[in-house]
Amino acid sequence: MDDATATARERATSAPRAAATATAAATAHELAASATLWELVDRRAGLTPDAPALLQAGASAEEDRRLTFGGLRDRAERVAAGLYELGVRPGTPFAWQLPTRIETVVLSLALARLGAVQSPVIPVYRDREVGFALRTAEAEFFAVPGTWRGFDYAEMARRLPYPPRILEAYDALPEAGPRLLPPPPASGTDVRWIYWTSGTTSDPKGVLHTDRSLIAGGSCLAHALRLRPTDVGSIAFPYAHIGGPDYLVMMLLYGFPAVLLEQFALPASLDAYRRHGVTVAGGSTAFYSMFLAEQRKDPSRRLIPSLRLLAGGGAPKPPELYHEVVAELGCRLTHGYGMTEAPMITMGSPDDTDEQLAHTEGRPPAAMEIRIADGEVRLRGEAVCRGYTDPVQTAAAFDADGFFITGDLGHVREDGHLVLTGRLKDVIIRKGENISAKEIEELLYQHPAVGDVAVIGLPDPARGERVCAVVEQPRNTEPLTLEAVTTYLGDHGLSVHKLPEQLEIVDALPRNEALRKVLKYRLRDRFSAM
């Protein structure tokens, strides 16, 4: 086949594909105006009732399960009726702590159909955090999986001092005929969601969201990623994380399915990605690194042949990691900026340049205002939460103009892309000089003997704070020394006053279970005492 014929064929196939993508985008923008999450579910089910929505990955193809968009709506409505018979009403506080399963999504949507106030709890939380969440949310019901991954959640719930009604909801949900249900909620601006900060501080905060704030966050993500109905996504993180509804909204807007994984582990999870033809994967920086490590075991074969896009956020992304992923995994990588309080703030797009994708967090949508005040990022827009369960925390979280104070440092470039330079807590003040932990981390990440790194400030009587680099090394590498680290950083242009004065080698950096963020407070606690 000559070049002219190949070009003609490409034009013939790309034009219909572009038209279909444009139609899907127009439909998605129209659906994003839905007042409530349930309205969005109902409208998507009406448009594509037979299209697959949820693909539950089993141990093999024979154990996989699937649910269409029409089936998702219908089953959620039956479960809503079953919950109604149990006494769940509009406004009823209902907490759930469940793994990433079809039943979890169905239960959450059933609660959205009723207009209950639901409080998702990440499965890794135990007595102290769960008890705090139930008590603070004043939960009347608590859904748990029974025993899951060797832990008895029902027993934990029974021993807690706060006594909600316990519902075991792993694979069995209450169902009834929906004819006696009250009308679905009409307003999307009432607080119906309480999410909990993911654990990068020692105590969780209850974050108040509405249907509209969740739809706005998911819309930003969906429109930036330029998705298609033919895509196959993946939810490999806890659905109880704020990223759960973020991703669901994206699926409902564009009408594509997602593979659900109860437990993400490589290489075990790869079979599910391959047999379902996943085209969009990700989660956070740690997920990118795990995929990359697997790819390096056999560079001659693409790890996931169907994969065209890795996308995520929730943690800093070293520019070098971007280039490694693109070169070795053979896909695009778009990284974004979000938090429990504002699930999607900015997002990179596949149409952005390599320089923009490697060095920025993407652009905000039109509905998100970003203000930089004394170097700190502040936000105002529909995707921003209503505050916290604690009114004192809420008052401290917003400035006089209603902008949410993120605690992140950064600046907006002339091209509109946001660059994050660290967190206020990550600014190490050594002898009165401000030092960015992120700057040192990005340089150290490029060292061949560094698998991952966290730089922290530790109390020091002479300097105020000293710079400590905590390093996770790849297998079969020579142990690093402090001298080797400082020499490497000096050779790469780092100022002398920023060089680490302490080096700690760990088997694994402590991370949370949601997006695998490094828990720096644990490192500070551990190494401050040394």
C-alpha positions in Angstrom: 0.0 0.0 0.0 1.5 3.4 -1.1 1.6 6.5 1.0 -1.3 8.2 -0.8 -3.5 5.2 -0.3 -2.6 5.0 3.4 -3.3 8.7 3.8 -6.7 8.4 2.1 -7.7 5.5 4.4 -6.6 7.4 7.4 -8.7 10.4 6.4 -11.7 8.1 5.7 -11.6 6.6 9.1 -10.5 9.6 11.1 -13.4 11.8 9.9 -16.2 9.6 11.2 -14.2 9.1 14.4 -13.8 12.8 14.9 -17.5 13.4 14.2 -18.4 10.7 16.8 -16.1 12.2 19.3 -17.5 15.7 18.8 -21.1 14.4 19.2 -20.1 12.6 22.4 -18.5 15.8 23.7 -21.6 17.8 22.9 -23.8 15.3 24.7 -21.4 15.3 27.7 -21.5 19.0 28.0 -25.3 18.9 27.9 -25.5 16.2 30.5 -23.1 18.1 32.8 -26.0 20.5 33.5 -27.9 17.8 35.3 -29.2 19.2 38.6 -28.5 16.0 40.6 -26.4 12.9 40.3 -29.5 10.7 40.1 -30.8 12.9 37.2 -27.4 12.3 35.4 -27.7 8.5 36.0 -31.3 8.5 34.6 -30.4 10.5 31.6 -27.4 8.4 30.7 -29.5 5.2 31.1 -32.1 6.7 28.7 -29.5 7.5 26.1 -27.5 4.2 26.1 -29.4 1.6 28.3 -27.6 -1.4 26.8 -24.1 0.0 26.9 -21.8 -1.6 29.5 -21.1 0.6 32.5 -19.4 -1.5 35.3 -17.1 -4.4 34.6 -16.2 -6.2 37.8 -12.8 -8.0 37.3 -12.8 -11.5 38.7 -10.0 -13.9 39.0 -10.7 -15.1 35.5 -12.9 -14.1 32.5 -15.5 -16.7 33.8 -15.7 -14.8 37.1 -16.1 -11.3 35.6 -19.4 -9.5 36.0 -21.0 -6.6 34.1 -23.8 -4.2 34.5 -25.2 -1.9 31.8 -26.2 1.8 32.3 -29.8 0.8 32.1 -29.2 -2.1 34.6 -27.3 0.2 36.9 -30.2 2.7 37.1 -32.8 0.0 37.5 -31.0 -2.0 40.2 -30.1 1.2 42.1 -33.8 2.1 42.2 -34.8 -1.3 43.5 -32.1 -1.0 46.2 -33.4 2.5 47.0 -36.8 0.9 47.6 -35.3 -1.8 49.8 -33.5 0.8 51.8 -36.7 2.9 52.1 -38.4 -0.1 53.6 -35.6 -0.3 56.2 -36.3 3.3 57.2 -33.8 5.2 55.1 -35.3 8.6 54.1 -34.2 11.8 52.4 -31.6 13.3 54.7 -30.9 10.1 56.6 -27.2 10.0 57.5 -25.8 6.7 56.0 -22.1 5.7 56.2 -20.6 2.9 54.2 -17.1 1.3 54.2 -17.0 -1.0 51.2 -14.5 -2.2 48.6 -14.6 -1.2 44.9 -17.4 -3.4 43.7 -20.6 -3.2 41.6 -22.6 -3.4 44.7 -20.8 -0.4 46.2 -21.6 1.8 43.3 -25.3 0.6 43.3 -25.7 1.3 47.0 -24.2 4.7 46.6 -26.5 5.6 43.7 -29.5 4.1 45.6 -28.7 6.5 48.5 -28.4 9.4 45.9 -31.8 8.4 44.5 -33.3 8.7 48.0 -31.5 11.9 48.8 -29.8 10.5 51.9 -26.7 12.1 53.3 -24.0 9.5 52.7 -20.5 9.3 54.2 -18.1 7.0 52.4 -15.3 5.6 54.5 -12.1 4.2 52.9 -11.7 0.5 53.8 -8.2 0.9 55.4 -9.6 3.0 58.2 -10.0 1.2 61.6 -11.7 1.8 64.9 -10.4 5.3 65.7 -11.0 6.9 62.3 -14.3 5.0 61.7 -15.6 5.8 65.1 -14.8 9.5 64.5 -16.5 9.4 61.1 -19.7 7.7 62.3 -20.0 10.0 65.3 -19.3 13.2 63.4 -21.7 12.3 60.6 -24.3 11.1 63.2 -24.8 8.0 61.0 -28.0 6.1 61.6 -26.9 3.2 59.2 -23.5 1.7 58.5 -22.9 -0.6 55.6 -19.9 -2.9 55.7 -18.6 -6.0 53.8 -18.6 -8.4 56.7 -15.1 -10.0 56.6 -13.0 -8.8 53.7 -9.3 -9.4 53.2 -9.0 -11.1 56.6 -10.6 -8.3 58.6 -14.0 -8.4 60.2 -15.6 -5.0 59.6 -18.9 -6.0 61.1 -17.2 -7.0 64.4 -15.4 -3.6 64.4 -18.7 -1.8 63.9 -20.3 -3.7 66.7 -17.5 -2.7 69.2 -17.6 1.0 68.4 -19.1 3.2 71.0 -21.3 5.0 68.4 -24.1 2.5 67.6 -25.6 2.9 64.0 -27.6 0.1 62.5 -25.2 -2.3 60.7 -25.9 -3.5 57.2 -23.7 -6.2 55.6 -23.6 -5.2 52.0 -20.8 -7.0 50.2 -22.8 -9.0 47.6 -26.3 -8.8 49.0 -28.3 -5.5 49.0 -31.9 -5.0 50.1 -34.3 -4.7 47.1 -38.0 -4.0 46.7 -40.4 -2.7 44.1 -39.7 1.0 43.5 -43.4 2.0 43.1 -43.7 3.4 46.6 -40.5 5.5 46.5 -40.8 9.2 47.0 -39.8 11.5 44.1 -36.0 11.8 43.6 -34.3 14.9 45.0 -34.8 18.0 42.9 -32.0 20.1 44.2 -28.3 19.4 43.7 -27.0 22.1 46.0 -27.9 20.5 49.3 -25.1 18.8 51.3 -25.6 15.1 50.8 -22.0 13.8 50.9 -19.4 13.8 53.7 -15.9 12.7 52.5 -12.9 12.2 54.7 -9.5 13.6 54.0 -7.3 10.8 52.8 -4.8 10.7 55.6 -1.8 12.9 54.8 -2.5 14.6 58.1 -2.9 12.6 61.3 -6.6 13.4 61.8 -9.3 13.2 59.1 -11.6 16.1 58.3 -15.2 15.7 57.2 -15.6 17.5 53.8 -19.1 18.6 52.8 -20.1 18.1 49.2 -23.2 18.4 47.1 -24.3 16.6 44.0 -23.4 19.7 41.9 -19.9 20.0 43.3 -19.2 16.3 42.4 -20.7 16.7 38.9 -18.6 19.9 38.4 -15.4 18.0 39.5 -16.1 15.0 37.2 -17.0 17.3 34.3 -13.6 19.1 34.5 -11.8 15.7 34.4 -13.9 14.3 31.6 -13.7 17.3 29.3 -9.9 17.7 29.8 -9.2 14.0 28.9 -11.1 14.1 25.6 -12.6 10.7 26.2 -14.8 8.7 23.9 -17.7 6.2 24.3 -15.3 3.5 22.9 -12.9 4.0 25.8 -12.6 1.5 28.6 -11.6 3.0 31.9 -10.5 1.5 35.2 -11.1 2.2 38.9 -8.3 0.5 40.8 -8.5 2.8 43.9 -11.1 2.7 46.7 -14.4 3.9 45.4 -15.0 5.5 48.8 -12.3 8.0 47.8 -13.5 11.3 46.4 -12.1 10.0 43.1 -14.9 7.5 43.0 -17.8 9.8 42.1 -15.3 11.9 40.1 -14.7 8.9 37.8 -18.4 7.8 37.8 -19.5 11.3 36.6 -17.0 11.0 33.8 -18.4 7.6 32.8 -22.0 8.9 32.9 -21.1 12.0 30.8 -19.3 10.1 28.0 -21.1 6.7 28.3 -18.0 4.4 28.5 -17.4 1.5 31.0 -14.8 1.1 33.7 -13.2 -2.1 35.1 -13.6 -2.3 38.9 -10.7 -3.9 40.8 -11.3 -4.7 44.5 -7.5 -4.9 45.0 -4.9 -3.4 42.7 -1.6 -5.3 42.6 0.9 -5.8 39.9 1.4 -8.1 38.0 -1.8 -9.8 39.2 -4.1 -7.1 38.0 -2.7 -7.0 34.5 -4.8 -9.8 33.2 -8.0 -7.9 33.9 -6.6 -4.8 32.1 -5.7 -6.8 29.1 -8.8 -9.0 28.7 -11.1 -5.9 29.0 -9.0 -3.8 26.7 -8.5 -0.9 29.1 -7.6 2.2 27.2 -7.5 4.7 30.2 -5.8 3.8 33.5 -4.0 5.6 36.3 -4.7 6.9 39.8 -1.7 8.8 41.0 2.1 9.1 40.6 2.6 5.8 42.5 0.4 4.0 40.0 2.5 5.4 37.1 5.7 4.1 38.7 4.2 0.6 39.3 3.1 0.3 35.7 6.6 1.5 34.6 8.4 -1.0 36.8 6.3 -3.9 35.3 7.0 -2.6 31.8 10.7 -2.7 32.4 10.6 -6.4 33.2 10.0 -7.1 29.5 10.7 -4.0 27.4 10.1 -5.9 24.2 6.3 -6.3 24.8 3.8 -3.5 25.6 2.5 -4.0 29.1 -1.1 -3.2 28.2 -1.5 -3.1 24.4 -4.8 -1.3 24.4 -3.7 1.5 26.8 -3.6 5.0 25.2 -3.7 7.2 28.3 -2.5 7.2 31.9 -4.2 9.9 33.9 -4.3 10.8 37.6 -3.3 13.3 40.2 -3.3 13.5 44.0 0.5 13.6 44.4 3.5 15.5 42.7 4.8 14.1 39.4 8.5 14.4 38.6 9.0 15.6 35.0 11.4 12.8 34.4 8.7 10.3 35.3 6.4 11.8 32.5 9.1 11.3 29.9 9.8 7.7 31.1 6.1 6.7 30.9 5.6 8.2 27.4 8.8 6.5 26.0 8.5 3.1 27.7 4.7 2.5 28.1 3.9 4.0 24.7 0.9 6.1 25.9 0.1 9.7 26.8 0.3 10.8 30.4 -1.9 13.6 31.7 -1.6 14.7 35.3 -4.0 16.9 37.3 -4.4 18.7 40.6 -7.3 17.9 43.0 -8.0 17.3 46.6 -10.9 16.0 48.7 -12.1 19.6 49.1 -12.1 20.2 45.3 -11.9 16.9 43.4 -10.7 18.3 40.2 -9.0 21.8 40.0 -6.8 21.5 36.9 -6.0 18.7 34.5 -3.6 18.1 31.7 -5.1 17.3 28.3 -3.8 14.8 25.6 -3.7 17.9 23.3 -1.1 19.7 25.5 2.5 19.8 24.6 5.1 17.4 26.2 6.6 20.4 28.0 3.2 21.4 29.5 2.4 17.8 30.5 5.8 17.2 32.1 6.1 20.5 34.0 2.6 21.6 34.9 -0.6 20.3 36.5 -2.7 21.4 33.5 -5.3 24.2 33.2 -8.4 24.9 35.2 -11.8 24.8 33.5 -13.7 28.0 33.0 -15.8 27.5 36.1 -12.7 27.3 38.4 -11.1 30.5 39.5 -7.5 30.3 40.8 -6.0 33.1 42.8 -2.4 33.2 43.9 -2.0 35.0 47.2 1.5 35.4 48.5 2.5 32.3 46.5 -0.4 30.2 47.8 -3.1 28.7 45.6 -6.7 29.6 46.4 -9.8 28.4 44.7 -13.4 29.4 44.0 -15.9 27.5 41.9 -18.7 25.0 41.9 -16.4 22.0 42.4 -15.2 23.4 45.7 -16.7 21.9 48.8 -19.1 23.7 51.1 -16.7 23.4 54.0 -16.1 20.9 56.8 -18.2 19.3 59.5 -16.4 21.5 62.0 -17.6 25.1 61.6 -14.3 26.4 63.0 -12.3 24.5 60.3 -14.7 25.9 57.7 -14.2 29.5 58.8 -10.5 29.1 58.6 -10.6 27.4 55.2 -12.0 30.4 53.2 -10.7 33.9 52.8 -12.8 37.1 52.9 -13.7 36.8 49.1 -14.9 33.2 49.4 -11.7 31.5 48.0 -10.7 28.2 49.5 -7.2 28.3 51.0 -5.4 25.2 49.7 -2.1 25.4 51.6 -0.3 24.6 48.2 2.3 26.9 46.7 2.4 27.6 43.0 1.9 30.0 40.1 -0.1 30.3 36.9 2.0 30.5 33.7 1.2 32.8 30.8 -0.3 29.8 28.9 -2.8 29.3 31.8 -1.2 26.2 33.1 -0.7 25.8 36.9 2.7 24.9 38.3 2.8 23.6 41.9 6.0 24.2 43.8 5.2 22.5 47.1 3.0 22.8 50.1 3.4 25.4 52.9 4.1 22.4 55.2 6.8 21.3 52.7 8.7 24.5 52.8 11.7 23.8 55.0 13.1 26.9 56.8 16.8 26.4 57.3 18.7 29.3 58.9 15.9 31.7 57.8 16.0 30.5 54.1 13.0 28.8 52.5 13.8 25.5 50.8 11.3 23.7 48.5 11.2 19.9 49.3 9.7 19.3 45.9 12.7 20.8 44.1 15.1 18.4 45.9 12.7 15.4 45.3 12.5 16.0 41.6 16.3 16.1 41.3 16.8 13.0 43.5 14.2 11.0 41.6 16.5 11.1 38.5 19.3 9.3 40.4 19.5 5.7 39.2 19.7 4.3 42.8 16.5 6.1 43.9 13.1 4.4 43.4 11.1 7.1 45.3 12.0 9.8 47.7 10.4 12.2 50.2 12.2 15.2 51.5 11.2 16.6 54.9 12.3 19.2 57.4 13.3 18.0 60.9 13.7 20.2 64.0 17.2 21.3 64.6 18.4 23.5 67.5 21.1 25.2 65.4 19.4 25.7 62.1 15.7 25.7 63.0 15.1 22.9 60.5 17.5 20.5 58.7 16.9 18.9 55.3 16.3 15.1 55.5 16.0 12.9 52.4 14.1 9.6 52.9 14.8 7.3 50.0 13.2 4.1 48.8 15.8 2.2 46.6 15.1 -0.2 43.8 16.1 -3.8 44.3 19.7 -4.8 43.7 21.2 -1.3 43.9 24.1 -0.3 46.1 23.1 1.5 49.3 23.3 5.3 48.9 25.4 7.4 51.2 24.8 11.0 52.2 28.0 12.0 50.5 26.8 10.4 47.2 23.5 12.2 47.5 24.9 15.6 48.1 27.6 15.2 45.4 24.9 14.2 42.9 22.6 17.2 43.8 25.6 19.6 43.8 26.6 18.4 40.3 23.0 19.0 39.2 23.1 22.6 40.3 21.4 22.5 43.6 22.5 25.4 45.9 24.7 24.4 48.8 22.2 25.6 51.5 19.5 23.2 50.1 21.7 20.1 50.3 20.3 17.3 52.6 22.1 17.0 56.0 20.5 13.6 56.8 19.8 10.6 54.6 17.5 7.7 55.6 17.0 4.6 53.6 13.7 2.8 54.0 12.2 -0.4 52.5 9.0 1.4 51.6 7.8 5.0 52.1 4.6 5.1 54.2 1.5 5.7 52.0 -2.2 6.0 52.3 -4.4 3.4 50.7 -6.4 5.7 48.4 -4.0 7.3 45.9 -0.8 6.0 47.6 0.3 9.5 48.8 3.4 9.5 50.9 2.5 10.2 54.5 5.2 12.7 55.4 3.9 13.3 58.9 4.8 9.7 59.7 8.3 10.3 58.5 8.7 13.4 60.5 7.4 11.6 63.6 9.8 8.7 63.0 13.0 10.6 62.3 12.5 13.6 64.5 13.1 11.4 67.5 16.5 10.2 66.2 
